[in-house]
Amino acid sequence: MNPIRFSPSFPGRQILALFGWLALCFAAAATAAFVSTDGWYAALHKPAWNPPAWVFAPAWTFLYATMAVAAWLVWREGGWRAQGRALGMFVLQWVLNALWTPLFFGLHRPGLALIDILALWLVLALTLVAFWRVRRAAGVLLLPYLAWVTFATALNFTIWRMNP
């Protein structure tokens, strides 16, 4: 009797991998659990186009889910061995994403957070191109995330300038 092989095409492995990418992406939100703004953010001068607080949770839920599916689609095209560069860029942008909250809200350093989000934007744009080349749908799934990071960069810059 032969044991069941856990090959890349094994459906169970595909499902586990998708859950793994979802767990990784949503783990970036965990950095907020270690941050207390103590009214700091509420006291900042913000532009009139600053979104209300309730927008962020649904926006990030959608973005983390689409990021995970995009990474999973690329991973399915040969795993880390074949897609190591694209997936490595994805992990780097994830790290930059996870760092932003502690820099901005935790350390109260919008200037440092701006440097981080500019690096995030660049690495994310490169990741989107790399994903697009592997699987077009994966690149398309990162477009809303790039749009949000572009908006967040403008907001971070404006808050930084309004609060010297």
Summary of the structure (lengths in Angstrom):
residues: 164
radius of gyration: 17.9
end to end distance: 71.0
largest distance: 71.0
contacts: 463
relative contact order: 0.14
helix: 80%
strand: 0%
